[in-house]
């Protein structure tokens, strides 16, 4: 059994204060990294993920924000503004492409 690397004092303090961010967790990719400008411009007429969302009157900076958007509305917007049929297709493609580069 391997020992886990001990947390630094700063990491422990952040953890205790609930200040750890999703970006620090390697199991969660930030929206900006997953839907980078190259990906968005290749699959839509938008320059960024924020711009794409703004066109649909959506505001989302975190995965939690995305989860709070009604899926049907997001699917319609993605189908209209990108070359994907729905949100899941876009998410799956972005995840696959990100993992291929990593």
N, C-alpha and C positions, 0 to 999 in steps of 0.2 A: 504494500500500500504506500503510495507516494504522499509525502507531506505537502500540504498546501502552503504556498508562499505566504508568510505573515503580512497582514495589512500594515501599511504605514500609518502613523498617527493621523495624518491629514485625511487619508482614505477612510479610516475608522470614524473620524469626526464628521466627515461629509455623510457617511452612511447613517450614522446615528441621528444626524440632523435632517435626514431625508433629502439631501441635496445631490445625490447621485443622479446623473442624467442618463437618459436612454442611450445617448451617443457613447457613453463610456462602456456600455454593455456590448460585447462583440456579437451577441445573438440578435441585436436589434440594429439595423442599418438606419441612419437618419434619412428623412425624406429627401433632403438635399443631395445626399450621396447617391441614393437609389434612383431618383428622378433628376439626374444632373442635366445641365443645359444641353449637352450633346444629345442625350436620349430624347429630351422633350422636343428639341428642334428637328430631330430626325423623324419623329412620329406625329408632329402637329405643326400648326402655324404659330405657335407660341414660342417665346424665347426662353421661358423658365417655367418651372412647376407652379410657382406663385402666380405668374401671369395666366397660365392655363386655368387655375382655380378661380382667379378673379373674373375671368370671362363668364363663369357660371355663377357668379356672386357667392362663391364659397370662400371661406377663410379657414385655412388649416396650416398650423405650424408644427404639429405633432401627430403621431399616430393616433392618439386619443381623439384629436380633432377630426381626423379622417373617419374614425369609427363612429363619431357622432353625426356624420352626414347621412341622410337617408340614402340607402344604397341604390334605390331606383332612380333618384335624381342624379346621383353621381354616375351611374351607368349611362343614362341618357346623355349627359354632358360629355362623357368620355367618347361615346359613339359618335357624337356630333362634331367634336373638336379634334379627335385624333384618328389614327388609322386602326384603332382597336374597337372591338365589338362592345366591350364593357370594361369596368374597373378591374375585374379579376384578370382578364386577359392582359391588360396593361401591367398590372402588378406582377403577374407571373413572368412576363417577358423581361421586365426591368430586373427582377430578382435573378433570373437565369443569366442575363448579360453581366450583372454585377458579380455574380459568383464565378463566371468564366474569366473575368479580369483579375479576380483576387487570387 
